[in-house]
Amino acid sequence: MKRLRTLPLAIAGALLVLAGHAGAATLSERWSQLRAEQPKVMIRDAARTLGVSEADLLATGIGSTVTRLRSDGNDPREIMRRALDLGTVLALTRNENGVIERTGVATKVKAQPEDDKEVVKDEEREARQRNIAGGYLGGEIDLRFTFSKWKHAFAVAQPGSDGVVKRSLQFFDENGAAIHKIYPKDAAGVAVFDKLVADFRHPEQNAALKVAARAPKAAELADSKVDVKEFQQAWNEMSDVHQFNRLLTEFKITREQAMRLAPAGMVQRLKPEAVRTLLDEAAKQQLPLMSFLGNGAVIQIFSGKITKTAPSAGWYNVLDPAFNLHLRDSAFKSGWVVRRAGVTSVEFYDNEGEQVVSFFGVRERGQPQPKSWVDLTAALPKG
């Protein structure tokens, strides 16, 4: 009789546990099984295979290797401010078809005196201030932020196969897609990391994230509804390349659409494989370049010379000691040489019409761009 009574109770208890944690437990088990079958699978690819977001998958480790951090309001900005004290880090930013990784020390900016009250009322200036994290402007770790799109944050402390704990701060957008990760590289940064995690620890340490479904991409405005003549005139009147984004907003067009509607002589279409020629030639000529790669929430910029380039299964890579760039050029649809306000850039777009990466020649402020950069862009394979 004793066995007949205890067995149902044990089963009932197990069922209650499973009922309360079925979603997370099932995902955790599926994740473990996938790793057993594919030990080298990347978490982003695993999330796609399992039909969840990367943030959801990472959250299955909460309570063991993962700590959920506060991410409301200014929390992401303040975490990034504190991360300035980590010393040498690897900063990783990605989008669907590109990854940029830079190892170095982020620079801090000197504290500025309080703005005049009349100036503070300027909405555009206030918006810029919300996206300044006390550093990262130039230097080895060069970032531009849009913190309103940072929705989930985690700290990870994962023991490696060598027994060394690999620490990271990882940030995700509202859809649970990874936007930025920081990996401390200095032993001295461990104490800073641990204090940061303790100070920003989320009160709810569970895997129940509010991850939004990705909204369908907005339809592009028909070319026939764009005042092309006015747009082209505004393009030709730009005095600074940074005015371009304002033009896109004003005329309600996408970046790729702007390439099609650009004034004569301002753009030239390239073959997608031109990205390989560009990187190979920049390495061969030791020509300094600027690489911009972002995802709407953050842009990471590399400035300098590159040395080693190599292909790998649909990707093309820069594999230097302190800088890696990984581009899935097999998903590129187009490339463009673009001329704006006297500055020449090269941009590449994927099959969804999203910009993956852009390149500029390194130049001193107020100085003309190097002729070697202009010559390189002119020699790229045209599409």
VOBA-1610 file (N, C-alpha, C; in pm, whole numbers, padded with zeros to 5 digits, always signed):
BEGIN
Met+00082-00121+00000Met+00000+00000+00000Met+00085+00126+00000Lys+00198+00118+00073Lys+00285+00236+00082Lys+00336+00277-00055Arg+00375+00177-00134Arg+00428+00209-00266Arg+00320+00267-00356Leu+00197+00212-00345Leu+00088+00260-00427Leu+00052+00406-00394Arg+00073+00444-00267Arg+00041+00580-00227Arg+00152+00679-00266Thr+00277+00638-00247Thr+00386+00733-00272Thr+00414+00753-00420Leu+00395+00651-00501Leu+00425+00665-00643Leu+00335+00770-00710Pro+00204+00766-00688Pro+00121+00871-00748Pro+00158+01010-00698Leu+00195+01022-00568Leu+00233+01152-00515Leu+00359+01205-00584Ala+00454+01115-00605Ala+00577+01155-00672Ala+00549+01200-00815Ile+00463+01123-00882Ile+00427+01160-01020Ile+00353+01293-01022Ala+00261+01309-00926Ala+00185+01433-00921Ala+00276+01553-00897Gly+00375+01534-00808Gly+00469+01643-00782Gly+00550+01680-00904Ala+00594+01577-00974Ala+00672+01602-01096Ala+00588+01675-01200Leu+00460+01634-01210Leu+00372+01699-01307Leu+00350+01845-01273Leu+00339+01874-01143Leu+00322+02012-01100Leu+00444+02095-01136Val+00563+02040-01114Val+00686+02112-01149Val+00691+02138-01299Leu+00660+02033-01376Leu+00663+02049-01522Leu+00559+02148-01569Ala+00441+02149-01505Ala+00336+02242-01543Ala+00379+02385-01519Gly+00452+02408-01411Gly+00495+02544-01379Gly+00611+02592-01462His+00694+02499-01513His+00817+02541-01584His+00833+02473-01720Ala+00723+02427-01775Ala+00732+02344-01896Ala+00802+02416-02009Gly+00763+02545-02037Gly+00822+02615-02151Gly+00972+02628-02139Ala+01019+02681-02026Ala+01162+02703-02007Ala+01238+02572-02001Ala+01182+02474-01927Ala+01251+02346-01913Ala+01262+02276-02048Thr+01156+02278-02126Thr+01157+02213-02256Thr+01258+02278-02349Leu+01262+02411-02349Leu+01358+02481-02432Leu+01500+02451-02386Ser+01521+02448-02256Ser+01654+02417-02203Ser+01699+02278-02244Glu+01607+02184-02239Glu+01640+02046-02278Glu+01670+02037-02427Arg+01589+02106-02507Arg+01612+02105-02652Arg+01746+02170-02686Trp+01782+02274-02613Trp+01908+02343-02632Trp+02024+02251-02596Ser+02011+02179-02486Ser+02115+02085-02445Ser+02133+01974-02548Gln+02021+01925-02599Gln+02027+01819-02699Gln+02093+01867-02828Leu+02059+01990-02870Leu+02118+02044-02992Leu+02269+02062-02976Arg+02312+02108-02857Arg+02455+02124-02834Arg+02527+01990-02833Ala+02459+01888-02782Ala+02520+01755-02783Ala+02538+01704-02926Glu+02441+01735-03012Glu+02446+01691-03151Glu+02540+01779-03235Gln+02544+01910-03202Gln+02627+02004-03277Gln+02708+02088-03178Pro+02818+02035-03128Pro+02896+02103-03023Pro+02944+02242-03062Lys+02961+02269-03190Lys+03014+02398-03234Lys+02906+02496-03280Val+02779+02460-03261Val+02671+02547-03307Val+02673+02679-03231Met+02659+02789-03303Met+02653+02921-03242Met+02513+02946-03188Ile+02504+03021-03078Ile+02375+03039-03012Ile+02274+03108-03104Arg+02318+03198-03189Arg+02225+03265-03281Arg+02165+03165-03379Asp+02250+03075-03433Asp+02200+02973-03525Asp+02113+02871-03451Ala+02150+02840-03327Ala+02070+02746-03247Ala+01931+02803-03222Ala+01924+02932-03191Ala+01795+02996-03166Ala+01705+02987-03289Arg+01764+03010-03405Arg+01686+03000-03529Arg+01638+02857-03550Thr+01724+02760-03523Thr+01687+02619-03540Thr+01574+02582-03444Leu+01577+02635-03322Leu+01478+02600-03220Leu+01354+02688-03227Gly+01355+02786-03315Gly+01236+02869-03334Gly+01211+02970-03224Val+01318+03018-03160Val+01306+03118-03053Val+01406+03229-03079Ser+01403+03334-02996Ser+01502+03439-03009Ser+01629+03400-02933Glu+01740+03466-02968Glu+01865+03438-02898Glu+01854+03478-02750Ala+01781+03586-02721Ala+01763+03627-02582Ala+01688+03520-02503Asp+01584+03463-02563Asp+01510+03355-02496Asp+01601+03237-02466Leu+01685+03204-02561Leu+01773+03089-02544Leu+01878+03117-02437Leu+01935+03235-02439Leu+02034+03271-02338Leu+01971+03269-02198Ala+01846+03312-02189Ala+01779+03321-02059Ala+01757+03186-01992Thr+01769+03078-02068Thr+01756+02946-02005Thr+01870+02919-01908Gly+01977+02998-01917Gly+02090+02981-01825Gly+02080+03065-01699Ile+01970+03142-01683Ile+01954+03224-01563Ile+01950+03134-01439Gly+02029+03173-01340Gly+02039+03093-01218Gly+02162+03005-01216Ser+02229+02993-01332Ser+02352+02915-01335Ser+02465+02999-01394Thr+02463+03019-01524Thr+02571+03096-01588Thr+02528+03235-01631Val+02400+03266-01619Val+02345+03391-01670Val+02274+03469-01560Thr+02297+03600-01556Thr+02225+03690-01466Thr+02152+03794-01550Arg+02023+03806-01525Arg+01946+03907-01596Arg+01974+04043-01533Leu+01998+04145-01616Leu+02027+04280-01569Leu+01909+04373-01598Arg+01900+04480-01521Arg+01796+04580-01545Arg+01819+04643-01683Ser+01709+04672-01752Ser+01725+04727-01887Ser+01617+04830-01919Asp+01556+04888-01817Asp+01455+04991-01839Asp+01518+05129-01844Gly+01452+05222-01913Gly+01496+05361-01911Gly+01641+05378-01948Asn+01716+05440-01856Asn+01857+05468-01881Asn+01951+05357-01838Asp+01897+05242-01794Asp+01983+05134-01745Asp+02088+05091-01846Pro+02053+05065-01972Pro+02157+05024-02068Pro+02268+05127-02082Arg+02230+05254-02085Arg+02332+05359-02097Arg+02423+05359-01975Glu+02365+05344-01856Glu+02446+05346-01735Glu+02535+05222-01725Ile+02487+05109-01773Ile+02572+04988-01776Ile+02692+05013-01868Met+02667+05074-01984Met+02777+05102-02076Met+02874+05205-02018Arg+02823+05299-01940Arg+02913+05394-01871Arg+03007+05318-01778Arg+02951+05228-01699Arg+03031+05152-01605Arg+03127+05058-01677Ala+03089+05010-01792Ala+03174+04919-01869Ala+03301+04988-01918Leu+03303+05120-01917Leu+03425+05193-01954Leu+03541+05160-01862Asp+03511+05110-01742Asp+03615+05079-01644Asp+03665+04934-01652Leu+03618+04858-01750Leu+03657+04717-01761Leu+03798+04699-01815Gly+03859+04804-01868Gly+03992+04790-01927Gly+03982+04736-02068Thr+04074+04647-02104Thr+04071+04589-02239Thr+03950+04497-02253Val+03874+04519-02360Val+03756+04436-02387Val+03753+04399-02535Leu+03675+04296-02566Leu+03638+04268-02704Leu+03494+04317-02718Ala+03472+04412-02809Ala+03339+04465-02835Ala+03287+04406-02965Leu+03169+04346-02960Leu+03112+04276-03075Leu+02975+04334-03108Thr+02960+04379-03231Thr+02832+04429-03280Thr+02796+04351-03406Arg+02666+04321-03424Arg+02631+04243-03541Arg+02495+04282-03596Asn+02473+04245-03720Asn+02341+04246-03780Asn+02322+04109-03845Glu+02221+04094-03926Glu+02189+03961-03978Glu+02302+03902-04063Asn+02375+03986-04134Asn+02475+03935-04227Asn+02615+03992-04208Gly+02640+04046-04089Gly+02773+04098-04061Gly+02803+04103-03913Val+02930+04086-03880Val+02977+04093-03742Val+03107+04172-03740Ile+03117+04266-03646Ile+03241+04342-03629Ile+03289+04324-03486Glu+03418+04292-03470Glu+03475+04267-03338Glu+03605+04347-03324Arg+03614+04421-03215Arg+03732+04503-03191Arg+03780+04483-03048Thr+03908+04457-03033Thr+03968+04442-02900Thr+04050+04567-02869Gly+04024+04625-02753Gly+04096+04745-02714Gly+04038+04805-02588Val+04079+04927-02559Val+04031+04999-02441Val+03947+05117-02488Ala+03826+05126-02438Ala+03738+05237-02474Ala+03784+05365-02408Thr+03778+05474-02483Thr+03816+05604-02427Thr+03698+05668-02355Lys+03730+05741-02249Lys+03629+05819-02180Lys+03633+05962-02231Val+03520+06031-02218Val+03518+06172-02254Val+03517+06253-02125Lys+03578+06370-02131Lys+03583+06455-02014Lys+03443+06506-01982Ala+03412+06513-01855Ala+03282+06564-01812Ala+03265+06707-01860Gln+03147+06734-01915Gln+03118+06868-01965Gln+03039+06947-01862Pro+03057+07079-01855Pro+02976+07160-01765Pro+02829+07152-01805Glu+02741+07176-01710Glu+02599+07169-01737Glu+02562+07267-01846Asp+02474+07220-01937Asp+02434+07304-02048Asp+02345+07419-01999Asp+02348+07526-02073Asp+02257+07635-02046Asp+02113+07588-02060Lys+02025+07633-01976Lys+01887+07585-01975Lys+01820+07604-02110Glu+01850+07714-02177Glu+01787+07738-02306Glu+01832+07634-02408Val+01959+07594-02401Val+02012+07495-02495Val+01951+07359-02467Val+01934+07325-02338Val+01881+07195-02301Val+01743+07172-02359Lys+01669+07281-02383Lys+01534+07268-02434Lys+01532+07219-02578Asp+01645+07228-02645Asp+01653+07183-02783Asp+01634+07031-02786Glu+01528+06983-02850Glu+01493+06840-02847Glu+01599+06754-02912Glu+01657+06803-03022Glu+01758+06724-03091Glu+01881+06706-03003Arg+01919+06811-02932Arg+02035+06801-02844Arg+02005+06706-02727Glu+01884+06714-02673Glu+01845+06625-02564Glu+01852+06479-02611Ala+01806+06454-02733Ala+01809+06318-02786Ala+01952+06267-02798Arg+02043+06354-02841Arg+02183+06315-02853Arg+02240+06282-02715Gln+02206+06363-02616Gln+02257+06341-02481Gln+02212+06206-02426Arg+02091+06166-02460Arg+02040+06037-02412Arg+02120+05921-02469Asn+02189+05944-02579Asn+02264+05837-02644Asn+02415+05850-02627Ile+02457+05933-02531Ile+02599+05947-02500Ile+02629+05876-02369Ala+02726+05785-02372Ala+02755+05701-02255Ala+02887+05736-02190Gly+02933+05857-02209Gly+03054+05900-02140Gly+03184+05856-02205Gly+03174+05803-02325Gly+03294+05757-02394Gly+03260+05687-02524Tyr+03353+05605-02574Tyr+03334+05526-02696Tyr+03335+05613-02823Leu+03367+05742-02813Leu+03368+05828-02930Leu+03509+05835-02986Gly+03537+05755-03086Gly+03672+05746-03140Gly+03754+05649-03056Gly+03878+05634-03092Gly+03963+05542-03018Gly+03942+05398-03061Glu+03990+05307-02980Glu+03989+05165-03017Glu+03849+05105-03019Ile+03765+05142-02923Ile+03627+05095-02920Ile+03539+05214-02954Asp+03493+05220-03078Asp+03425+05337-03132Asp+03279+05300-03161Leu+03186+05354-03081Leu+03045+05314-03089Leu+02954+05435-03096Arg+02838+05418-03165Arg+02732+05517-03166Arg+02603+05445-03123Phe+02533+05503-03026Phe+02421+05433-02963Phe+02285+05493-02998Thr+02183+05406-03000Thr+02042+05444-02996Thr+01981+05359-02885Phe+01992+05408-02762Phe+01959+05325-02646Phe+01810+05293-02635Ser+01725+05367-02700Ser+01581+05337-02693Ser+01550+05199-02749Lys+01642+05143-02828Lys+01619+05012-02888Lys+01687+04899-02811Trp+01750+04931-02697Trp+01813+04829-02612Trp+01709+04783-02511Lys+01662+04659-02520Lys+01548+04616-02439Lys+01579+04505-02338His+01680+04426-02360His+01713+04316-02268His+01864+04314-02245Ala+01904+04287-02120Ala+02047+04286-02087Ala+02078+04170-01994Phe+02195+04110-02014Phe+02238+03995-01935Phe+02388+04003-01908Ala+02427+03941-01798Ala+02569+03916-01771Ala+02587+03765-01776Val+02694+03721-01840Val+02720+03578-01857Val+02857+03546-01798Ala+02865+03440-01721Ala+02992+03389-01668Ala+02994+03239-01697Gln+03055+03204-01810Gln+03050+03067-01861Gln+03187+03001-01852Pro+03202+02896-01771Pro+03331+02826-01767Pro+03363+02762-01902Gly+03484+02781-01948Gly+03525+02722-02074Gly+03580+02583-02054Ser+03613+02517-02164Ser+03668+02381-02157Ser+03802+02378-02086Asp+03870+02494-02083Asp+03999+02503-02015Asp+03984+02542-01868Gly+03858+02555-01824Gly+03834+02590-01685Gly+03831+02739-01658Val+03869+02820-01757Val+03869+02965-01740Val+03729+03019-01765Val+03682+03103-01675Val+03548+03159-01689Val+03549+03271-01792Lys+03460+03262-01889Lys+03447+03364-01993Lys+03330+03454-01957Arg+03358+03580-01929Arg+03255+03674-01887Arg+03212+03764-02003Ser+03086+03805-02001Ser+03039+03896-02105Ser+02915+03971-02059Leu+02894+04088-02117Leu+02770+04162-02107Leu+02704+04153-02243Gln+02575+04116-02244Gln+02509+04094-02372Gln+02376+04169-02375Phe+02351+04237-02487Phe+02235+04324-02501Phe+02153+04284-02623Phe+02019+04298-02610Phe+01928+04252-02715Phe+01818+04354-02738Asp+01761+04353-02858Asp+01651+04445-02889Asp+01518+04383-02848Glu+01409+04450-02880Glu+01277+04405-02836Glu+01238+04270-02895Asn+01301+04233-03006Asn+01273+04103-03069Asn+01364+03992-03017Gly+01451+04026-02922Gly+01542+03926-02867Gly+01663+03901-02954Ala+01688+03988-03053Ala+01805+03974-03139Ala+01925+04042-03074Ala+02041+03977-03080Ala+02162+04033-03020Ala+02204+04158-03096Ile+02237+04264-03020Ile+02280+04387-03084Ile+02423+04425-03045His+02463+04390-02920His+02599+04424-02879His+02643+04334-02763Lys+02772+04297-02763Lys+02827+04214-02657Lys+02966+04267-02620Ile+02999+04258-02492Ile+03128+04302-02442Ile+03193+04189-02364Tyr+03316+04155-02400Tyr+03390+04048-02333Tyr+03514+04108-02266Pro+03517+04119-02133Pro+03636+04171-02065Pro+03756+04081-02089Lys+03873+04142-02110Lys+03995+04067-02137Lys+04101+04085-02029Asp+04083+04180-01938Asp+04180+04205-01832Asp+04136+04136-01703Ala+04230+04072-01636Ala+04200+04012-01505Ala+04153+04119-01408Ala+04209+04239-01422Ala+04171+04349-01333Ala+04026+04391-01354Gly+03969+04355-01467Gly+03831+04393-01495Gly+03728+04302-01430Val+03772+04190-01373Val+03678+04095-01313Val+03602+04158-01197Ala+03673+04228-01110Ala+03608+04292-00995Ala+03510+04399-01042Val+03546+04474-01146Val+03456+04575-01201Val+03332+04508-01258Phe+03351+04398-01329Phe+03240+04323-01387Phe+03146+04273-01277Asp+03202+04210-01174Asp+03120+04154-01067Asp+03040+04263-00995Lys+03102+04379-00972Lys+03033+04489-00905Lys+02921+04544-00993Leu+02949+04553-01123Leu+02848+04600-01217Leu+02727+04507-01216Val+02753+04376-01219Val+02644+04278-01220Val+02562+04289-01092Ala+02628+04304-00979Ala+02557+04316-00852Ala+02471+04443-00849Asp+02523+04552-00901Asp+02451+04679-00895Asp+02333+04685-00992Phe+02341+04613-01104Phe+02235+04619-01205Phe+02154+04490-01213Arg+02168+04404-01115Arg+02094+04278-01112Arg+01943+04304-01115His+01874+04237-01206His+01729+04252-01218His+01662+04182-01101Pro+01557+04241-01043Pro+01491+04177-00929Pro+01424+04044-00963Glu+01392+04024-01090Glu+01328+03899-01132Glu+01428+03816-01212Gln+01481+03714-01148Gln+01577+03626-01214Gln+01505+03503-01268Asn+01433+03524-01379Asn+01364+03413-01443Asn+01372+03430-01593Ala+01333+03326-01665Ala+01347+03326-01811Ala+01223+03380-01882Ala+01129+03437-01807Ala+01005+03487-01867Ala+01028+03626-01925Leu+01085+03633-02042Leu+01111+03761-02107Leu+00991+03805-02190Lys+00977+03936-02203Lys+00874+03990-02291Lys+00939+04023-02425Val+00945+03923-02510Val+01008+03939-02640Val+00900+03960-02745Ala+00908+04070-02817Ala+00806+04104-02916Ala+00831+04029-03047Ala+00725+03993-03113Ala+00736+03931-03245Ala+00786+04036-03343Arg+00869+03994-03435Arg+00923+04089-03532Arg+00813+04136-03626Ala+00797+04267-03636Ala+00694+04324-03723Ala+00735+04311-03869Pro+00637+04296-03957Pro+00671+04289-04100Pro+00741+04417-04143Lys+00832+04403-04236Lys+00905+04520-04284Lys+00810+04614-04356Ala+00821+04742-04325Ala+00733+04842-04387Ala+00758+04847-04537Ala+00651+04863-04612Ala+00663+04871-04757Ala+00736+04999-04797Glu+00818+04987-04896Glu+00893+05103-04946Glu+00799+05196-05021Leu+00816+05326-05001Leu+00737+05424-05074Leu+00765+05410-05223Ala+00661+05409-05302Ala+00679+05394-05447Ala+00762+05509-05501Asp+00853+05477-05592Asp+00939+05580-05651Asp+00856+05693-05712Ser+00739+05657-05766Ser+00654+05757-05833Ser+00597+05859-05736Lys+00600+05827-05605Lys+00548+05920-05504Lys+00658+06004-05440Val+00780+05986-05485Val+00893+06063-05434Val+00919+06182-05526Asp+00940+06297-05467Asp+00977+06414-05546Asp+01126+06400-05578Val+01153+06327-05683Val+01290+06290-05717Val+01374+06413-05748Lys+01317+06511-05817Lys+01393+06631-05852Lys+01437+06705-05725Glu+01348+06720-05629Glu+01382+06788-05504Glu+01485+06707-05424Phe+01467+06574-05424Phe+01561+06488-05352Phe+01701+06500-05411Gln+01711+06496-05542Gln+01842+06507-05606Gln+01905+06643-05581Gln+01825+06747-05579Gln+01878+06880-05550Gln+01930+06886-05406Ala+01853+06828-05313Ala+01896+06827-05172Ala+02025+06747-05157Trp+02036+06637-05229Trp+02160+06557-05226Trp+02278+06643-05271Asn+02263+06711-05384Asn+02373+06790-05438Asn+02410+06908-05348Glu+02316+06952-05264Glu+02340+07065-05176Glu+02395+07026-05040Met+02411+06897-05014Met+02466+06855-04885Met+02606+06912-04866Ser+02631+06965-04746Ser+02764+07016-04714Ser+02839+06922-04621Asp+02770+06820-04571Asp+02830+06724-04478Asp+02762+06590-04501Val+02840+06483-04504Val+02785+06350-04530Val+02685+06309-04422His+02698+06366-04301His+02608+06329-04192His+02466+06383-04213Gln+02448+06469-04313Gln+02314+06522-04342Gln+02228+06423-04419Phe+02290+06315-04462Phe+02219+06219-04549Phe+02099+06156-04479Asn+02115+06116-04353Asn+02004+06052-04282Asn+01883+06144-04272Arg+01909+06272-04257Arg+01799+06369-04251Arg+01724+06373-04383Leu+01797+06359-04494Leu+01732+06355-04625Leu+01640+06234-04638Leu+01687+06121-04590Leu+01605+06000-04598Leu+01474+06018-04521Thr+01484+06079-04403Thr+01364+06104-04323Thr+01272+06203-04392Glu+01330+06309-04444Glu+01250+06414-04508Glu+01173+06361-04628Phe+01236+06277-04709Phe+01171+06228-04830Phe+01106+06091-04812Lys+01115+06036-04689Lys+01049+05910-04653Lys+01093+05794-04742Ile+01224+05785-04768Ile+01275+05678-04853Ile+01380+05597-04777Thr+01407+05478-04826Thr+01507+05392-04765Thr+01645+05424-04823Arg+01748+05373-04756Arg+01884+05397-04804Arg+01904+05335-04942Glu+01859+05212-04958Glu+01878+05146-05087Glu+01800+05218-05197Gln+01682+05265-05165Gln+01602+05341-05261Gln+01674+05469-05302Ala+01741+05531-05205Ala+01817+05653-05235Ala+01926+05626-05336Met+01982+05505-05334Met+02085+05472-05432Met+02026+05473-05574Arg+01905+05423-05586Arg+01840+05419-05718Arg+01803+05559-05768Leu+01767+05647-05675Leu+01714+05778-05712Leu+01819+05888-05706Ala+01944+05852-05681Ala+02051+05951-05663Ala+02074+06033-05791Pro+02129+06153-05775Pro+02162+06235-05892Pro+02265+06165-05981Ala+02265+06201-06105Ala+02359+06142-06201Ala+02502+06163-06154Gly+02581+06057-06160Gly+02722+06065-06126Gly+02753+06051-05978Met+02648+06041-05892Met+02670+06033-05748Met+02681+05890-05696Val+02632+05793-05772Val+02644+05654-05729Val+02683+05567-05848Gln+02745+05456-05817Gln+02779+05358-05920Gln+02758+05220-05860Arg+02680+05138-05927Arg+02646+05006-05875Arg+02765+04911-05889Leu+02785+04827-05785Leu+02892+04729-05783Leu+02837+04588-05778Lys+02917+04494-05819Lys+02884+04354-05797Lys+02901+04322-05648Pro+02819+04234-05592Pro+02832+04201-05450Pro+02972+04154-05411Glu+03037+04082-05501Glu+03170+04029-05470Glu+03277+04138-05464Ala+03238+04263-05495Ala+03333+04374-05487Ala+03383+04395-05345Val+03306+04347-05246Val+03352+04362-05107Val+03483+04288-05085Arg+03500+04175-05152Arg+03625+04098-05138Arg+03741+04174-05201Thr+03716+04231-05319Thr+03820+04310-05385Thr+03861+04428-05298Leu+03762+04495-05241Leu+03790+04612-05157Leu+03878+04575-05038Leu+03841+04469-04967Leu+03917+04430-04849Leu+04056+04377-04886Asp+04063+04299-04992Asp+04192+04246-05035Asp+04288+04357-05075Glu+04236+04453-05151Glu+04322+04563-05197Glu+04362+04655-05082Ala+04269+04679-04989Ala+04303+04762-04873Ala+04414+04697-04792Ala+04408+04564-04779Ala+04514+04492-04706Ala+04645+04494-04783Lys+04636+04470-04913Lys+04757+04467-04996Lys+04826+04602-05000Gln+04748+04709-05015Gln+04805+04844-05026Gln+04832+04907-04890Gln+04789+04840-04782Gln+04799+04896-04646Gln+04734+05034-04642Leu+04614+05039-04698Leu+04536+05162-04707Leu+04441+05171-04588Pro+04454+05269-04501Pro+04364+05280-04387Pro+04220+05304-04433Leu+04127+05233-04371Leu+03987+05253-04404Leu+03903+05257-04277Met+03780+05304-04293Met+03683+05304-04185Met+03571+05207-04221Ser+03540+05116-04128Ser+03431+05020-04149Ser+03320+05051-04050Phe+03199+05068-04101Phe+03081+05094-04019Phe+02986+04975-04029Leu+02950+04917-03914Leu+02855+04806-03915Leu+02762+04823-03795Gly+02630+04819-03821Gly+02535+04840-03712Gly+02405+04766-03736Asn+02309+04795-03647Asn+02182+04722-03650Asn+02062+04807-03608Gly+02076+04938-03608Gly+01968+05025-03566Gly+01977+05064-03420Ala+02040+04980-03337Ala+02055+05009-03194Ala+02195+05058-03161Val+02293+05013-03237Val+02431+05055-03215Val+02507+05038-03346Ile+02602+05128-03369Ile+02695+05118-03482Ile+02835+05110-03425Gln+02913+05015-03474Gln+03053+05008-03435Gln+03139+05047-03554Ile+03244+05125-03525Ile+03330+05179-03630Ile+03474+05134-03605Phe+03538+05085-03708Phe+03681+05054-03703Phe+03754+05148-03796Ser+03864+05205-03751Ser+03948+05290-03834Ser+04092+05240-03829Gly+04148+05212-03943Gly+04287+05168-03945Gly+04318+05078-04063Lys+04437+05020-04059Lys+04481+04928-04164Lys+04440+04786-04129Ile+04416+04706-04232Ile+04388+04564-04213Ile+04498+04483-04281Thr+04512+04357-04239Thr+04623+04276-04289Thr+04579+04143-04351Lys+04500+04066-04277Lys+04467+03931-04321Lys+04321+03921-04360Thr+04296+03876-04484Thr+04160+03850-04530Thr+04149+03704-04572Ala+04029+03646-04554Ala+04012+03504-04587Ala+03864+03470-04602Pro+03831+03377-04695Pro+03692+03331-04710Pro+03663+03216-04616Ser+03532+03193-04588Ser+03491+03076-04509Ser+03343+03051-04528Ala+03308+02956-04614Ala+03171+02906-04631Ala+03066+03016-04641Gly+03073+03096-04747Gly+02972+03199-04769Gly+03002+03331-04702Trp+03109+03337-04625Trp+03148+03460-04555Trp+03284+03506-04606Tyr+03311+03636-04591Tyr+03445+03688-04616Tyr+03488+03764-04492Asn+03615+03746-04453Asn+03658+03788-04320Asn+03786+03868-04320Val+03795+03960-04225Val+03922+04021-04185Val+03958+03956-04052Leu+04078+03900-04044Leu+04117+03821-03927Leu+04248+03873-03869Asp+04245+03995-03819Asp+04363+04055-03758Asp+04359+04037-03606Pro+04473+04048-03539Pro+04476+04021-03394Pro+04376+04101-03311Ala+04360+04230-03342Ala+04271+04314-03261Ala+04145+04357-03336Phe+04126+04305-03458Phe+04008+04343-03536Phe+03965+04228-03624Asn+03838+04190-03612Asn+03777+04090-03699Asn+03653+04150-03762Leu+03634+04122-03890Leu+03512+04161-03961Leu+03464+04038-04037His+03339+03999-04015His+03283+03881-04080His+03161+03924-04161Leu+03166+03905-04293Leu+03059+03948-04381Leu+03004+03829-04459Arg+02874+03805-04445Arg+02811+03697-04520Arg+02778+03751-04660Asp+02881+03761-04742Asp+02861+03823-04873Asp+02779+03735-04966Ser+02758+03609-04929Ser+02670+03523-05008Ser+02525+03573-05000Ala+02494+03659-04903Ala+02360+03715-04888Ala+02354+03859-04939Phe+02461+03909-05000Phe+02462+04045-05052Phe+02387+04050-05185Lys+02307+04155-05202Lys+02237+04175-05329Lys+02304+04281-05414Ser+02359+04384-05349Ser+02417+04493-05426Ser+02523+04567-05346Gly+02606+04638-05419Gly+02703+04728-05359Gly+02701+04858-05437Trp+02746+04967-05373Trp+02742+05097-05438Trp+02864+05180-05398Val+02923+05248-05495Val+03015+05357-05466Val+02928+05482-05458Val+02939+05555-05346Val+02849+05667-05320Val+02929+05794-05296Arg+02887+05904-05359Arg+02953+06032-05341Arg+02855+06132-05279Arg+02889+06182-05161Arg+02804+06278-05091Arg+02893+06385-05029Ala+02862+06510-05057Ala+02935+06622-04998Ala+03086+06608-05015Gly+03127+06560-05131Gly+03268+06548-05162Gly+03337+06428-05099Val+03261+06339-05037Val+03317+06221-04971Val+03268+06095-05041Thr+03360+06002-05067Thr+03328+05877-05135Thr+03322+05763-05034Ser+03213+05686-05038Ser+03199+05568-04954Ser+03162+05450-05040Val+03168+05330-04982Val+03123+05208-05049Val+03027+05137-04954Glu+02907+05103-05003Glu+02804+05043-04919Glu+02755+04912-04980Phe+02721+04816-04893Phe+02670+04687-04940Phe+02538+04656-04872Tyr+02443+04603-04952Tyr+02308+04573-04906Tyr+02278+04425-04926Asp+02196+04370-04835Asp+02165+04227-04845Asp+02037+04204-04925Asn+01994+04079-04928Asn+01879+04042-05009Asn+01748+04102-04959Glu+01748+04151-04835Glu+01629+04216-04779Glu+01634+04368-04796Gly+01737+04417-04862Gly+01749+04561-04882Gly+01807+04634-04763Glu+01863+04561-04665Glu+01922+04622-04546Glu+02071+04646-04567Gln+02117+04761-04523Gln+02260+04788-04532Gln+02335+04699-04433Val+02436+04628-04480Val+02516+04540-04395Val+02639+04614-04343Val+02710+04682-04433Val+02836+04745-04395Val+02865+04860-04491Ser+02939+04959-04443Ser+02985+05066-04532Ser+03130+05098-04500Phe+03200+05151-04599Phe+03343+05179-04586Phe+03374+05321-04634Phe+03468+05385-04566Phe+03519+05516-04605Phe+03671+05510-04598Gly+03736+05599-04671Gly+03880+05614-04655Gly+03908+05698-04531Val+04010+05665-04456Val+04047+05744-04338Val+04106+05877-04383Arg+04056+05984-04325Arg+04108+06117-04358Arg+04106+06205-04235Glu+04192+06302-04233Glu+04195+06399-04125Glu+04078+06495-04141Arg+04022+06539-04027Arg+03911+06632-04032Arg+03949+06758-04111Gly+03862+06794-04204Gly+03886+06914-04284Gly+03979+06893-04402Gln+04033+06771-04415Gln+04125+06741-04524Gln+04054+06658-04631Pro+04101+06668-04757Pro+04039+06586-04863Pro+04067+06438-04840Gln+03980+06354-04894Gln+04000+06209-04880Gln+04120+06166-04963Pro+04190+06062-04919Pro+04310+06019-04992Pro+04279+05976-05136Lys+04363+06015-05228Lys+04345+05976-05369Lys+04350+05825-05383Ser+04432+05759-05300Ser+04443+05613-05308Ser+04309+05546-05278Trp+04231+05606-05188Trp+04099+05550-05157Trp+04003+05570-05276Val+04004+05689-05334Val+03917+05716-05448Val+03954+05624-05565Asp+04084+05604-05587Asp+04129+05516-05696Asp+04085+05373-05671Leu+04092+05329-05545Leu+04050+05192-05513Leu+03902+05174-05544Thr+03818+05270-05503Thr+03673+05257-05526Thr+03642+05258-05676Ala+03719+05334-05752Ala+03695+05342-05898Ala+03730+05210-05968Ala+03818+05131-05908Ala+03863+05006-05970Ala+03780+04885-05929Leu+03682+04903-05842Leu+03601+04790-05796Leu+03512+04737-05909Pro+03484+04606-05909Pro+03403+04548-06018Pro+03260+04604-06019Lys+03224+04662-06130Lys+03092+04726-06142Lys+02982+04622-06173Gly+02862+04654-06121Gly+02749+04563-06139Gly+02655+04608-06249
//
